[in-house]
Amino acid sequence: EDFDALFVAWPRVLPPWLTKGVKGIPKNQWYMSYHTAKFESTGLRWTAGAAFSPDGIHWKKAGPVLGPSSSGSWDSCGVGVRHLVVKENALTMLYEAVDDRGDHACGLAYSEDGVVWQRQDVPGRAAGGPILQKGEDGDWDSRVVGTPYLVPPLGDAPWRLYYVGEAKGNPGLSIGVAECYEDDLLCWRKRGPDAADLPSDTREGLYKRVFEDASKSKVAAAPSAPPSLDLP
């Protein structure tokens, strides 16, 4: 049985004029990333697949390209909804994943050909992340975060990550946004509607403290951090 016999869903398509700098993708080929799922003895497992096309209409599948990690990992149940951008002549994938407890989070992977994907090394965390996690009890996204959509920066603006969230005990999806000022896309700040901008001249030190201390309280006490700063 094919790995995607159950269904194929959530296509993300890059036309050849966007991938022309990615050496591993054949010239004039369209690229599609999609995901599927399969029932296994341990439960439902999610996997990302890929396909290529000369015209964006007729597609040839390239097989599964990124699936579940080992049991106990933050993405042990697999890879679901993704978003792709071309960055530094390679593909960057921001993906939604699920762990053994059913918790959703977002992680990062990269590829030079769209077929062989590597989970990004994240300081102090597992391969791939997570780089964005659900909020604390009482937050609007305390039950789940997912369905990432990545928007590259223009000028000095930050990268923006739009995502779907839901609160515990309050069914109904909402949309949030997080920001990242660094091109490695590893550290994100969840942004409220009235959040102050992070000062550009101090953001590097602040973000470094976030990773080293992994503490919201220490970061909030930093002189450069606005009171409304919220971190995953």
C-alpha positions in Angstrom: 0.0 0.0 0.0 1.3 3.5 -0.9 2.2 5.7 2.0 -0.4 8.3 0.9 -3.3 5.8 0.1 -5.5 7.3 2.8 -5.5 10.9 1.4 -3.4 13.7 0.2 -3.9 17.3 1.5 -2.7 20.8 2.1 -0.6 21.3 -1.0 2.2 24.0 -0.9 3.4 24.7 -4.4 6.5 26.6 -5.6 6.7 27.5 -9.3 10.1 27.2 -11.1 10.7 31.0 -11.1 10.9 30.8 -7.3 13.1 27.7 -7.1 15.6 28.5 -9.9 18.3 29.2 -7.4 17.8 25.8 -5.7 20.3 23.6 -7.5 18.8 20.3 -6.5 15.4 21.0 -8.1 15.4 20.2 -11.9 15.2 23.2 -14.2 11.7 24.4 -15.1 10.1 22.0 -12.6 7.2 22.9 -10.3 7.6 21.6 -6.7 4.7 20.5 -4.5 4.8 19.6 -0.8 1.8 17.9 0.7 0.9 15.7 3.7 -0.9 12.5 4.4 -1.6 10.1 7.3 -1.6 6.4 7.9 -3.1 4.2 10.7 -0.3 2.2 12.4 -0.3 0.0 15.4 0.7 3.0 17.6 -2.0 5.3 16.1 -2.3 7.8 13.3 1.0 9.0 11.9 1.5 12.0 9.6 4.0 12.3 6.8 5.0 14.9 4.3 5.3 14.0 0.6 6.6 15.7 -2.5 5.9 15.8 -6.2 7.3 17.5 -9.3 5.6 18.8 -12.5 6.7 20.4 -15.8 3.6 22.5 -16.0 1.9 22.6 -12.6 -0.8 20.3 -13.8 0.7 16.8 -14.4 2.5 15.6 -11.3 4.9 12.8 -10.5 5.2 11.9 -6.8 8.7 11.7 -5.2 7.5 9.6 -2.2 7.6 10.4 1.5 10.1 13.1 2.4 9.6 13.9 6.1 7.8 11.7 8.7 7.6 11.0 12.4 10.6 11.1 14.7 11.2 8.5 17.4 8.8 7.8 20.2 9.0 10.5 22.9 10.1 13.2 20.5 8.2 16.5 20.2 7.2 15.4 16.6 6.9 11.7 17.2 3.5 11.4 15.5 4.7 13.1 12.3 4.6 16.1 10.1 1.3 17.8 9.1 0.6 21.3 7.6 3.7 23.0 6.2 4.8 26.2 4.6 7.8 26.6 2.3 10.1 29.5 1.4 13.3 29.6 -0.7 16.1 30.9 1.5 19.9 30.9 0.7 19.4 28.7 -2.4 17.6 26.0 -0.4 14.1 25.2 0.7 13.0 26.0 4.2 10.0 24.2 5.7 8.1 25.4 8.7 5.9 22.5 9.8 3.3 21.5 12.3 4.0 18.4 14.2 2.3 16.3 16.9 3.8 14.4 19.9 2.6 11.2 21.7 0.3 13.3 24.0 -1.4 15.0 21.1 0.3 18.3 21.6 0.9 20.4 18.5 4.0 22.6 17.9 5.9 24.0 14.9 9.4 23.1 13.8 11.9 23.8 11.1 13.6 21.7 8.3 15.6 22.5 5.2 16.4 20.8 1.9 18.6 21.4 -1.1 16.4 19.3 -3.5 12.9 19.1 -1.9 13.3 15.3 -1.4 16.0 14.9 1.3 15.0 17.0 4.3 17.0 17.6 7.4 15.5 18.8 10.7 17.2 22.1 11.7 19.5 22.0 14.7 17.9 24.1 17.5 20.1 25.1 20.5 18.9 23.5 23.7 16.1 21.6 22.0 15.6 18.5 19.8 16.2 18.4 16.1 13.7 20.6 14.3 12.6 22.4 17.4 10.0 23.1 18.5 10.4 26.7 17.6 6.8 27.7 18.4 4.8 25.9 21.2 1.3 26.2 22.6 0.7 28.9 25.2 0.3 28.5 28.9 -3.1 27.7 30.6 -5.4 30.7 30.1 -3.7 31.8 26.9 -5.8 31.9 23.7 -3.5 29.3 22.1 -3.1 27.1 25.2 -4.3 23.9 23.5 -2.8 23.9 20.1 -0.6 25.9 17.6 -0.3 24.9 14.0 -1.0 25.6 10.3 2.1 27.9 9.9 2.3 30.5 7.2 5.7 32.2 6.8 6.1 35.8 5.4 9.6 36.9 4.6 10.7 40.4 5.7 10.9 43.6 3.7 13.8 45.9 4.7 14.3 46.0 8.5 10.9 44.3 9.2 10.9 41.0 11.0 10.0 37.6 9.6 6.3 36.9 10.4 4.7 33.6 11.2 1.0 33.5 11.0 -0.5 30.5 12.7 -3.7 28.9 14.0 -4.3 28.4 17.7 -7.0 27.2 20.1 -7.6 27.6 23.8 -8.2 24.7 26.2 -11.9 24.4 27.1 -12.9 27.0 24.5 -13.4 25.3 21.1 -12.8 27.5 18.1 -9.8 28.4 16.1 -8.1 31.8 16.0 -5.2 33.3 14.1 -2.1 34.7 15.8 1.3 36.1 14.6 4.8 35.7 15.9 7.9 37.6 14.8 11.6 36.7 14.3 14.4 39.2 13.6 17.1 36.7 12.8 17.4 34.9 9.4 18.0 31.5 11.2 14.3 31.5 12.1 15.0 29.8 15.4 13.6 32.3 18.0 10.1 33.7 17.7 8.1 36.2 19.8 4.4 35.9 19.9 2.9 39.3 19.2 -0.2 40.8 20.7 -2.3 43.4 18.9 -0.8 46.3 20.9 2.7 44.8 21.5 5.6 47.3 21.3 8.3 46.7 18.7 11.5 45.1 19.9 14.3 47.7 19.7 16.6 46.7 16.8 19.8 47.8 18.5 19.2 45.4 21.5 17.3 42.5 20.0 20.4 40.3 19.5 21.3 40.2 23.1 17.7 39.7 24.2 17.2 36.8 21.9 20.5 35.2 23.0 19.3 35.4 26.6 16.0 33.7 25.6 17.9 30.6 24.4 20.5 30.4 27.1 18.1 30.9 30.0 15.0 29.5 28.5 13.1 31.6 31.0 10.2 34.0 30.3 10.8 35.8 33.7 14.4 36.6 33.1 13.7 37.8 29.6 10.9 40.1 30.7 13.2 41.7 33.3 15.7 42.6 30.6 16.0 46.4 30.1 15.4 46.0 26.4 12.2 44.0 26.7 8.8 45.8 26.5 6.2 44.8 29.2 4.0 43.1 26.6 6.7 40.8 25.3 5.4 37.2 25.1 7.7 34.3 24.2 6.9 30.7 23.3 
